[in-house]
Amino acid sequence: MMRKNGTGFRFGLEAEFLLVDAATFRPLWHRDLKFKILNEALEAISAEEFQCDSFKVEAPHRKAMPYIVEGYHLPDREMNPIDLLPKGVEIRTPVCASLEETLTTLKTLHARLQHALADLGYQAAALSFHPTAVDFEGPQNKRRHDFWQWAMEAMVTYGPDVNVGLPKQLASELDFNDLNKKVNFYAPALTALTLGSPLRAGGLWRIRGRVGKSVRTYHRSSFAPAIEVHPDEQLRLEFKTFEMTTSLTDYRNYFLLWLALLLDEGLKGRASDQTRIYDLGRVACNGVQAATVLERASEVLIRAPDALNPWGFDCRSLDTFKQRLETGHLPADEIVTTFEREKSVPATLRHLGDLH
């Protein structure tokens, strides 16, 4: 029965949204936003039909809910968070039993968020790097120096975390060291299919004479992990390198690709953390034209139906990613075209608010 209908899998999505002025679409940041005002608006959003008890409440938040203010925690002398400088808002779906439920929940939560933000004069936009803020410096808020450095870097990046929980038998068979090496090998090529942050400092992100595909991936590749494993949360498996999108089909494909890496034992490629970092840097600049992308992404996409169909997952939506691989045309290219037509960041952001 499990193989027939996917019973036993668990899904969840965490998606960080940039905030913009609802009238002008000017991108907002911590200088424009207040934690208390945002948090009160989020706490007032109706979410009674969703199971929120499992959500962690991290200070200065007070309520377990599907929304959190994302940003930089300001610490006391003991490194305990006492305030937060907002960069945006995150939607986190509760644990869902199917991909369809997850995506329907995301759409519902997004619509309610936009309604609540409108009362404040704001709107949420899906873009993976702040288009006008370049960098951030804050007081040390982590005991480990590298964690602190990433906390500052994360103030200008936005992204989705794709969460999967496996049936108990499958989970018990996972080799986490081997999984990490598999992800190192394939993740850069799969991430290339999702790139969509070609804006930086008010214009197009240019690097070595050309417009890059993703300043977000370029910034995070050397700091942040590709995956995180949470054994204390019924073995939540979190994939972190994909980019924000306005497309529900894209989010569905993110889950399918992560499931393919988890379930396909025939994927034999393995690589080190250092190789992943190098490959992600090349992918960020060159997209699917980067070396290794065509071969590795094709391998996963071609094999995915045979690996996932027996578990009840429909892989037909992956055809959109196959087309991106064949044509080289990515979400970043759509944003570049819009920016070149509109001639401004706010006018470009007008096209990134709806979820469809």
C-alpha positions as CSV (number, residue, x, y, z in Angstrom):
1,M,0.0,0.0,0.0
2,M,2.8,2.4,0.8
3,R,4.4,1.9,-2.6
4,K,1.1,2.5,-4.3
5,N,0.0,5.7,-2.7
6,G,3.0,7.3,-1.0
7,T,1.7,6.7,2.5
8,G,4.3,7.3,5.1
9,F,6.0,10.3,3.5
10,R,5.9,13.8,5.1
11,F,6.4,17.1,3.5
12,G,6.9,20.7,4.4
13,L,8.1,23.9,2.8
14,E,9.7,27.0,4.3
15,A,9.7,30.0,2.0
16,E,11.3,33.4,2.7
17,F,9.8,36.4,1.0
18,L,11.2,39.9,0.3
19,L,8.8,42.7,1.4
20,V,8.0,45.7,-0.9
21,D,6.0,48.9,-0.6
22,A,2.5,48.0,-1.9
23,A,2.1,51.3,-3.7
24,T,5.6,51.8,-5.2
25,F,7.0,48.3,-5.1
26,R,10.2,49.7,-3.6
27,P,12.1,46.9,-1.9
28,L,12.1,47.2,1.9
29,W,14.7,46.1,4.4
30,H,15.4,46.3,8.1
31,R,15.7,50.1,8.0
32,D,12.1,50.3,6.8
33,L,10.6,47.4,8.9
34,K,9.9,46.9,12.6
35,F,9.7,43.4,14.2
36,K,6.9,44.3,16.6
37,I,4.6,45.7,13.9
38,L,5.2,42.8,11.5
39,N,4.9,40.1,14.2
40,E,1.6,41.5,15.5
41,A,0.2,41.4,12.0
42,L,1.4,37.8,11.5
43,E,0.0,36.7,14.9
44,A,-3.4,38.0,13.8
45,I,-3.6,35.9,10.7
46,S,-6.2,33.1,11.0
47,A,-4.5,29.6,11.0
48,E,-6.8,27.6,13.2
49,E,-7.2,24.7,10.7
50,F,-3.5,24.1,10.6
51,Q,-1.5,22.0,13.1
52,C,1.0,24.5,14.5
53,D,2.0,22.7,17.7
54,S,5.1,21.3,16.2
55,F,6.5,24.7,15.2
56,K,9.4,25.9,17.2
57,V,9.0,29.4,18.7
58,E,12.3,31.3,18.7
59,A,12.5,34.6,20.6
60,P,11.5,37.3,20.1
61,H,8.5,35.5,18.5
62,R,5.8,34.5,21.0
63,K,3.4,32.3,19.1
64,A,3.6,29.0,17.2
65,M,2.3,29.8,13.8
66,P,2.9,29.3,10.1
67,Y,4.6,32.7,9.7
68,I,7.8,34.2,11.2
69,V,9.6,37.4,10.7
70,E,13.0,36.6,9.1
71,G,16.0,38.7,9.9
72,Y,19.0,39.3,12.1
73,H,18.7,38.5,15.8
74,L,20.1,41.1,18.2
75,P,21.6,39.3,21.3
76,D,22.0,40.0,24.9
77,R,25.4,39.5,26.6
78,E,24.6,35.7,26.8
79,M,23.9,35.5,23.1
80,N,20.2,35.1,23.7
81,P,18.0,36.8,21.1
82,I,16.1,39.8,22.4
83,D,15.2,41.7,19.2
84,L,15.3,41.2,15.5
85,L,16.1,43.4,12.5
86,P,13.7,42.2,9.8
87,K,14.7,41.3,6.2
88,G,11.3,39.8,5.3
89,V,8.7,37.2,6.2
90,E,8.8,33.4,6.0
91,I,5.9,31.0,5.4
92,R,6.3,27.6,6.8
93,T,3.7,25.0,6.0
94,P,2.7,22.4,8.7
95,V,3.7,18.8,8.1
96,C,1.6,17.5,5.2
97,A,0.9,14.0,4.0
98,S,1.2,14.7,0.2
99,L,2.7,17.1,-2.2
100,E,-0.7,18.3,-3.3
101,E,-1.7,19.2,0.3
102,T,1.6,21.0,0.8
103,L,1.2,23.2,-2.3
104,T,-2.5,23.9,-1.5
105,T,-1.5,24.9,2.0
106,L,1.3,27.2,0.7
107,K,-1.1,28.9,-1.6
108,T,-3.6,29.5,1.2
109,L,-1.0,30.8,3.6
110,H,0.4,33.1,0.9
111,A,-2.9,34.6,0.1
112,R,-3.6,35.3,3.8
113,L,-0.1,36.8,4.2
114,Q,-0.6,39.2,1.3
115,H,-4.0,40.3,2.8
116,A,-2.4,41.0,6.2
117,L,0.6,42.8,4.7
118,A,-1.7,45.0,2.6
119,D,-3.1,46.5,5.8
120,L,0.5,47.6,6.6
121,G,1.1,48.9,3.1
122,Y,3.4,46.0,2.2
123,Q,3.4,43.1,-0.3
124,A,5.5,39.9,-0.4
125,A,7.7,39.3,-3.5
126,A,9.5,36.1,-4.5
127,L,13.2,37.0,-5.2
128,S,16.2,35.2,-3.8
129,F,18.5,38.2,-3.2
130,H,17.7,41.7,-2.0
131,P,17.8,43.8,-5.2
132,T,19.2,47.0,-3.7
133,A,20.9,46.1,-0.4
134,V,24.4,44.9,-0.9
135,D,25.7,43.7,2.5
136,F,25.0,43.8,6.2
137,E,27.0,44.2,9.3
138,G,25.7,43.5,12.8
139,P,26.9,42.7,16.3
140,Q,28.1,39.2,16.9
141,N,25.0,37.1,17.6
142,K,26.5,33.6,17.4
143,R,29.2,32.1,19.6
144,R,30.8,30.4,16.5
145,H,32.5,32.9,14.2
146,D,31.4,31.1,11.0
147,F,27.8,31.0,12.1
148,W,27.9,34.8,12.8
149,Q,29.4,35.4,9.3
150,W,26.6,33.4,7.7
151,A,23.9,35.2,9.8
152,M,25.1,38.5,8.3
153,E,25.3,37.1,4.8
154,A,21.7,35.7,5.1
155,M,20.3,39.2,5.6
156,V,20.4,39.7,1.8
157,T,19.4,36.2,0.7
158,Y,16.0,34.6,0.6
159,G,15.2,31.0,-0.2
160,P,13.0,27.9,0.2
161,D,13.8,25.0,2.4
162,V,12.3,21.8,1.0
163,N,11.5,19.3,3.8
164,V,10.9,15.6,3.4
165,G,10.3,12.9,6.0
166,L,10.6,9.3,4.8
167,P,8.7,6.2,5.9
168,K,10.4,4.5,8.9
169,Q,11.9,1.6,7.0
170,L,13.5,3.9,4.4
171,A,14.7,6.3,7.0
172,S,16.4,3.5,8.9
173,E,18.4,2.5,5.8
174,L,19.8,6.0,5.1
175,D,23.6,6.4,5.1
176,F,23.9,10.1,5.9
177,N,27.6,10.3,5.0
178,D,26.9,8.8,1.6
179,L,23.8,11.0,1.1
180,N,25.9,14.1,1.7
181,K,28.4,13.0,-1.0
182,K,25.5,12.3,-3.4
183,V,24.0,15.7,-2.8
184,N,27.4,17.3,-3.3
185,F,27.6,15.7,-6.8
186,Y,24.1,16.4,-8.1
187,A,22.9,19.5,-6.2
188,P,24.7,22.1,-8.2
189,A,23.3,20.8,-11.5
190,L,19.8,20.6,-10.1
191,T,20.1,24.1,-8.5
192,A,21.0,25.4,-12.0
193,L,17.4,24.7,-13.1
194,T,16.0,27.0,-10.4
195,L,18.2,30.1,-10.7
196,G,16.3,33.4,-10.4
197,S,18.2,36.2,-8.7
198,P,20.1,38.2,-11.4
199,L,19.6,41.6,-9.6
200,R,22.1,43.3,-7.3
201,A,22.6,46.9,-6.0
202,G,19.8,48.3,-8.1
203,G,20.8,46.7,-11.4
204,L,21.7,43.5,-13.1
205,W,24.4,41.4,-11.4
206,R,27.4,41.5,-13.7
207,I,30.4,39.3,-13.2
208,R,33.4,38.9,-15.5
209,G,31.7,40.7,-18.4
210,R,28.4,39.0,-18.3
211,V,25.1,39.0,-16.4
212,G,25.1,36.2,-13.8
213,K,22.2,34.0,-13.2
214,S,22.1,34.0,-9.4
215,V,23.9,36.3,-7.0
216,R,22.1,34.4,-4.1
217,T,23.7,31.1,-5.0
218,Y,27.0,32.8,-5.5
219,H,26.9,34.3,-2.1
220,R,25.7,31.3,-0.1
221,S,27.7,28.6,-1.8
222,S,30.8,28.9,0.4
223,F,28.9,29.5,3.6
224,A,25.7,27.5,3.8
225,P,25.1,23.8,3.7
226,A,23.2,22.1,0.9
227,I,21.2,19.9,3.2
228,E,20.4,19.7,6.9
229,V,19.3,16.5,8.8
230,H,17.1,16.9,11.9
231,P,17.0,13.6,13.7
232,D,15.2,15.2,16.7
233,E,12.2,16.0,14.4
234,Q,11.3,12.5,13.1
235,L,14.3,12.7,10.8
236,R,13.3,15.8,8.8
237,L,15.5,16.0,5.7
238,E,15.9,19.6,4.5
239,F,17.2,20.6,1.0
240,K,18.4,24.2,0.9
241,T,20.0,25.2,-2.4
242,F,17.0,25.8,-4.7
243,E,15.8,29.4,-5.3
244,M,12.6,31.3,-4.7
245,T,9.9,31.2,-7.3
246,T,6.3,32.3,-8.0
247,S,5.5,29.0,-9.5
248,L,3.7,26.2,-7.6
249,T,4.8,23.8,-10.3
250,D,8.4,24.7,-9.5
251,Y,7.9,24.0,-5.8
252,R,6.4,20.6,-6.7
253,N,9.5,19.9,-8.8
254,Y,11.8,20.9,-5.9
255,F,10.2,18.1,-3.9
256,L,10.5,15.6,-6.7
257,L,14.2,16.3,-7.2
258,W,14.9,16.0,-3.5
259,L,12.9,12.7,-3.4
260,A,14.9,11.4,-6.4
261,L,18.2,12.1,-4.6
262,L,16.8,10.3,-1.5
263,L,15.3,7.3,-3.2
264,D,17.2,6.5,-6.4
265,E,20.0,4.1,-5.4
266,G,21.1,4.1,-9.0
267,L,22.6,7.6,-8.8
268,K,26.2,6.7,-8.4
269,G,27.9,10.2,-8.5
270,R,29.7,11.3,-5.3
271,A,31.7,14.4,-4.5
272,S,33.2,16.4,-1.7
273,D,32.0,19.5,0.0
274,Q,34.8,21.5,-1.7
275,T,33.6,20.3,-5.1
276,R,30.0,21.3,-4.4
277,I,31.1,24.8,-3.4
278,Y,33.2,25.2,-6.6
279,D,30.4,23.8,-8.8
280,L,27.8,26.0,-7.3
281,G,29.9,29.1,-7.9
282,R,30.2,28.2,-11.6
283,V,26.5,27.4,-11.8
284,A,25.6,30.8,-10.2
285,C,27.5,32.6,-13.0
286,N,26.7,30.5,-16.0
287,G,23.5,28.6,-15.3
288,V,23.0,25.3,-17.2
289,Q,25.9,26.2,-19.5
290,A,28.3,25.5,-16.6
291,A,30.4,22.3,-16.9
292,T,28.7,19.1,-15.6
293,V,25.2,20.5,-15.4
294,L,23.8,18.9,-18.6
295,E,25.1,15.4,-17.8
296,R,24.2,15.4,-14.1
297,A,20.8,17.1,-14.3
298,S,19.8,14.9,-17.2
299,E,20.7,11.8,-15.3
300,V,18.4,12.7,-12.4
301,L,15.6,13.9,-14.6
302,I,15.6,10.8,-16.8
303,R,15.8,8.4,-13.9
304,A,13.3,10.2,-11.6
305,P,10.1,8.5,-13.0
306,D,11.4,5.0,-12.5
307,A,12.6,5.9,-9.0
308,L,9.5,7.7,-7.9
309,N,6.5,6.3,-9.7
310,P,6.5,3.1,-7.7
311,W,6.0,5.2,-4.5
312,G,3.0,7.0,-6.0
313,F,4.7,10.2,-7.2
314,D,3.7,11.7,-10.6
315,C,6.8,13.1,-12.3
316,R,5.1,14.7,-15.3
317,S,5.7,18.2,-14.0
318,L,9.4,17.7,-14.4
319,D,9.0,18.2,-18.1
320,T,9.2,22.0,-17.4
321,F,12.7,21.4,-15.9
322,K,13.7,19.2,-18.9
323,Q,12.8,22.1,-21.2
324,R,14.9,24.5,-19.2
325,L,17.8,22.2,-19.5
326,E,17.3,21.8,-23.2
327,T,16.9,25.5,-24.0
328,G,19.1,27.0,-21.3
329,H,16.3,29.5,-20.5
330,L,15.9,30.0,-16.7
331,P,13.7,32.1,-14.4
332,A,16.7,34.4,-14.1
333,D,16.4,35.1,-17.9
334,E,12.8,36.1,-17.5
335,I,13.7,38.5,-14.7
336,V,16.5,40.0,-16.8
337,T,14.1,40.5,-19.7
338,T,11.6,42.2,-17.4
339,F,14.2,44.5,-15.9
340,E,15.5,45.5,-19.3
341,R,12.0,46.3,-20.4
342,E,10.8,48.1,-17.2
343,K,14.2,49.9,-16.5
344,S,13.8,49.7,-12.7
345,V,13.9,47.3,-9.8
346,P,10.4,48.3,-8.4
347,A,8.8,47.8,-11.8
348,T,10.4,44.4,-12.0
349,L,9.2,43.5,-8.5
350,R,5.6,44.1,-9.6
351,H,5.8,40.8,-11.5
352,L,7.0,38.8,-8.6
353,G,4.2,39.0,-6.1
354,D,1.6,36.5,-7.3
355,L,1.9,32.7,-6.6
356,H,0.4,30.7,-9.4
